[in-house]
């Protein structure tokens, strides 16, 4: 788990590095008086960047009435390039709506995991400033500087606060702003040394950031505070994309449906938070998973581009798993229901987001596995759900801070990738008795080797004597190459040296 302390919010965030678990708590942060400033005019279709998929395997054990079942699931992260400083220094980072800070290594970090990645050199940036605290206090000779440590399971990193310009550039257009971020000064070997990306770029709201000035989405000024996310299907001819500053309806089959961000929730926790009234299937009707025993029951759901699964309170995930009853051997896959997730759209209305079995079940050589995962949280933290790529691959999403809303539109996926061309089938080995090879090792020729009953005892030598050992039937038209040392059983058999009566040595 990742513990991300925040001095200004007096809270913390708990997160599994691969996106398996996520929760938060804190105290309210006041919005700026008078509301946000007017949004600048949108660039035509904004600034679009393509992201690279990083995939790893996740294996879990599941107890069933038939015993313990081992399941295979795949976990994905998506990273792309940003520029930090003046002139910009390039970094590959995960774009994550489930966290709030930019975290990248600096040249002060000299351990091997940092050396394997791009490192920020503050001395090479004319706009860089060293920050003592998360309230933007500059470093001076009489100020003791804060450091922050973040734990990732068995690993951890420590860093200092830095202020500089951060830009997202593509095709001559850019979106830039100046923010505070965490510059890593040391980190453990695992898990960082082998990761293909340099850091994490948090696109969450203020409540997830170390302070107001750390939040990219709330600080940017050159683009409207809106971005669109498209998560690719790994089986399709397409790429994962983010567009900053525009709503990309052309990435969707139809116009998006809009649901409000739950402001009373996200101001505290900083997530792009929506409310789910219930879930249902045609077979079961309404599933009792969002009844929190309040007058207006809701599941509190963080929409998270940095997570793979749908995660929720362990008891409710178990109830969902039992209701859907996915057989681990996939025997009932084609009978599984469509799952409807009914989202609060405001004014007493709901919007149904649907998931087919192909979305919520992963099929592999190890069987079928439900792509839901329990999310335990401390007793003093309210229950939280997380909707990751399981939902976001079907629905392109728009994150609109100016209007405090999230849009969901069925993604316009590309054509399926053609199956890979299988490698050519290698020709079968020649059906021959290689007597020359046997004689070279001071062994009897193949007929004597087989007659002595050694074909079953010496598998490797039996392949040398394929004909005599009965491993193949030669073609009657097979020719024998002169002086090749190969004895081919054919219509005209020719003896190649040796004495069939020579005794075979057991110690060969």
ZILIN-V968190 format. One record per backbone hydrogen bond with DSSP energy under -0.5 kcal/mol. CO is the residue of the C=O (numbers start at 1). NH is the residue of the N-H. If there is no record, write none. Layout:
{{CO NH} {CO NH}}
//
This chain:
{{1 3} {1 153} {2 4} {2 15} {3 5} {3 151} {6 10} {6 11} {9 27} {11 6} {12 25} {13 4} {14 23} {15 2} {16 19} {19 308} {21 16} {23 14} {25 12} {32 35} {43 45} {43 46} {46 48} {47 244} {49 242} {51 240} {52 79} {53 55} {54 77} {56 75} {58 73} {60 71} {62 69} {64 67} {67 64} {69 62} {71 60} {73 58} {75 56} {77 54} {78 95} {79 52} {80 93} {82 91} {83 167} {84 89} {86 126} {89 84} {91 82} {91 93} {92 198} {92 199} {93 80} {94 96} {94 201} {95 97} {96 99} {96 203} {96 204} {99 204} {101 103} {101 202} {102 182} {103 200} {104 184} {105 120} {106 109} {108 110} {111 114} {111 115} {112 116} {114 117} {120 107} {120 122} {121 124} {122 125} {125 128} {129 163} {130 139} {131 161} {132 146} {133 136} {137 132} {137 133} {140 143} {148 159} {150 157} {152 155} {155 152} {156 188} {157 150} {158 185} {158 186} {159 148} {160 183} {161 131} {162 181} {163 129} {164 179} {165 85} {166 177} {167 83} {167 169} {168 175} {170 173} {173 170} {175 168} {176 221} {176 222} {177 166} {177 179} {179 164} {181 162} {181 183} {182 104} {182 184} {183 160} {184 106} {186 158} {189 193} {191 194} {192 195} {199 94} {200 103} {200 202} {201 96} {202 216} {205 208} {205 209} {206 209} {208 100} {210 8} {211 214} {212 215} {213 180} {214 216} {215 219} {216 220} {224 226} {225 401} {225 402} {226 245} {227 399} {228 243} {229 397} {230 232} {230 241} {232 234} {233 236} {235 417} {236 238} {240 51} {241 230} {242 49} {243 228} {244 47} {246 248} {247 249} {248 251} {249 252} {251 412} {257 408} {259 406} {261 263} {262 265} {262 266} {263 267} {265 268} {265 269} {266 270} {267 29} {270 205} {271 273} {272 303} {273 262} {274 301} {275 277} {275 344} {276 299} {278 342} {279 287} {280 340} {281 285} {285 281} {287 279} {287 289} {290 292} {294 297} {298 300} {299 276} {299 301} {300 385} {301 274} {301 303} {302 304} {302 387} {303 305} {304 307} {307 389} {308 390} {309 311} {309 388} {310 373} {311 386} {312 375} {313 316} {313 317} {314 318} {315 319} {316 320} {317 321} {318 322} {319 323} {320 324} {321 325} {325 327} {327 330} {328 368} {330 333} {332 335} {333 336} {338 340} {339 341} {339 355} {340 280} {340 342} {341 343} {341 353} {342 277} {342 278} {343 351} {346 349} {349 345} {349 346} {351 343} {351 353} {352 354} {353 341} {355 339} {356 359} {356 360} {357 361} {360 371} {361 363} {362 369} {364 367} {367 364} {369 362} {371 310} {373 312} {378 381} {385 302} {386 311} {386 388} {387 304} {388 391} {388 392} {389 393} {391 394} {391 395} {392 231} {394 396} {394 411} {396 409} {397 229} {398 400} {398 407} {399 227} {399 401} {400 405} {401 404} {404 261} {405 400} {406 259} {407 398} {408 257} {409 396} {410 253} {411 413} {415 237} {430 432} {432 434} {432 466} {432 467} {433 435} {433 487} {434 438} {435 439} {436 440} {437 441} {438 441} {438 443} {439 442} {445 449} {446 450} {447 451} {448 452} {449 454} {450 453} {454 458} {457 459} {458 462} {459 463} {460 464} {461 465} {463 466} {464 434} {465 469} {466 471} {466 472} {467 470} {472 474} {475 478} {476 491} {479 481} {481 484} {485 436} {486 488} {487 433} {487 489} {488 490} {491 493} {495 497} {499 502} {504 506} {505 508}}
//
